[in-house]
Amino acid sequence: MKKLSQTENGRNCEPVIFTLIELLVVIAIIAILASLLLPALAKAREAAKAIRCASQLKEFGTATDAYLSDYDGCFPANPNETNYIYWDYRLMPYIAYKTRSRTAANLINQYSIFHCPSGMVATAESYAYPYRARGYGFNGYLCRNINNSGRISNLKNSSLIITMTEIGNFSSGELYKELWTFMRSNQAPYIDDEYYSNYIYYGRRHSGGVNVLFADGHVKKTNNFSSVTPGVPTGTQWQNNGTIY
């Protein structure tokens, strides 16, 4: 391939010649550099999502503290079979959530703080109503007051007891996918080691790890899980006088 010679200062410039092989070499070098950079960029994006997820859990911790202050130190109670008012609904006034109306939530075409940045929705309904996606679960033991765990002042190991963590859609077998809920007949996601069997699996979305919010308010990412089903994060506890996994 030749570039036409030009006249510069009254003199003819030498023609610049690029062969097809040289162009192919340049293209190959660009492709190699892109293949090296893209994985690093993807890891950086995922790391940023994991940090944002942990930040959201920290905000849930602040909201839970405010709820505890307003309700005499009690965690959000488990609902009865008629009102379906679950932990997510109870915490809404304390977080950046736009509405407590299901009808209004259906019209909001964006995700909320209940959605993990690395999560994916699992059902047609949650694609249609992204604001109702739920990527986190609350410790059912605290809500059900098992072994006197329903009040913050009764907890003996608050730095070990799980308050919230990431959950996956066990029924679909795709644990990175989220559930959807909010003021309907099926429950908001709870999680413990035995009771809500459809929701006890962790959404290991961050390079095989999960973010966990503890009762004392700190958030920690863990990639280490015990051998018991569903693989409880090591060094954690569900309830007072319970097993430390």
Buried (B, 14 or more C-beta within 10 A) or exposed (E): EEEEEEEEEEEEEEEEEEEEEEEEEEEEEEEEEEEEEEEEEEEEEBEEBBBBBBBBBBBBBEBBBBBBEEEEBBBBBBBEEEEBBBBBBBBBEBBEBEBBEBEEBBEBEEBBBBBBBBBBBBBEBBEEBBBBBBBBBBBBBBBBBBEEBBBBEBBEBBBBBBBBBBBBBBEEEEBBBBBBBBBEEEBBBBBBBEBBEBBBBBBBBBEEBBBBBBBBBEBBBBEEBBEEEBBBBEBBBBBBEBEEB
